[in-house]
Amino acid sequence: MTNVHFGRLICWLGSNEETGISLKIAEVESGKNVAELTVRVLSVAPPRIITTRGGRKTQLTEVLIADEPGTTVILSLWGFGQGAGLSAGKVIRITDGWAKEWMGKVQLSLGRSGHFEEIPDDDSIPPITELVSTKEKSAD
């Protein structure tokens, strides 16, 4: 496989072409796969029971995440128990996610094969106080 083809493959998978590793939230596009994204959890909404179009009941947990000051997105976790161990301040890596538009905003979900894992905080993502204080300033 040539470098040109490999670069296209990385782009198609949703990785950052410059580093070949992980996207930033600002680079996520609706309708695209998100190969890898490392973020900090800002808040976790209480889970709620949703009835799907097919009539099946499931649980939805919405998690507000950020990776840079002022850059946030909702991660929708579908299924009973999903997101149960998450809390504000934790750093997670999302792998094989999916971006979609919902009510005019981009949101992330895991899809069928995606997952997330808590990873050690190596200070590569700004602390929650910096992420939240910038978000509050931009809302004024």
C-alpha positions, 0 to 999 in steps of 0.5 A, spaced: 500 500 500 502 506 498 503 512 502 497 516 498 493 510 499 494 509 506 493 517 507 486 516 504 484 510 508 486 514 515 482 520 512 476 515 511 477 512 518 476 519 521 483 520 523 487 526 523 491 526 517 497 530 520 498 526 526 495 519 523 492 518 530 486 521 533 481 527 531 479 533 535 472 534 536 472 540 531 474 536 526 468 531 527 463 531 521 456 529 521 455 522 517 462 520 518 466 515 522 470 517 528 476 512 528 479 515 535 477 521 539 480 522 546 476 527 550 474 529 557 467 528 560 464 534 562 457 532 565 453 525 565 446 526 564 441 522 568 439 516 564 433 515 561 428 510 558 427 511 550 422 507 546 425 505 539 421 506 533 421 499 533 417 499 540 423 496 544 425 500 550 432 501 551 436 506 555 440 513 553 445 516 557 448 523 554 455 525 556 457 532 554 465 531 552 470 536 550 477 536 548 479 543 547 476 549 551 470 551 548 469 545 543 464 540 546 459 535 543 454 530 546 456 523 546 449 518 546 450 512 549 445 507 548 443 501 552 442 499 559 448 500 563 452 504 558 456 510 561 454 507 568 461 508 571 462 515 567 463 522 571 465 529 570 473 529 569 474 523 567 478 522 560 476 517 555 478 514 548 472 513 543 474 508 538 470 506 532 464 512 533 459 515 529 457 522 528 450 524 526 446 530 526 440 531 531 436 537 531 441 541 528 447 539 532 453 534 531 452 528 536 457 522 537 454 515 538 458 508 538 454 504 533 454 497 533 462 496 533 464 502 537 466 503 544 469 507 549 474 506 555 477 510 561 484 512 560 489 515 565 489 522 565 496 524 562 494 532 562 494 532 554 486 534 555 485 541 559 483 540 566 475 540 567 475 547 570 479 550 564 474 547 559 468 549 563 470 556 565 471 557 557 464 554 555 461 559 560 464 565 558 462 563 550 455 563 553 455 570 555 
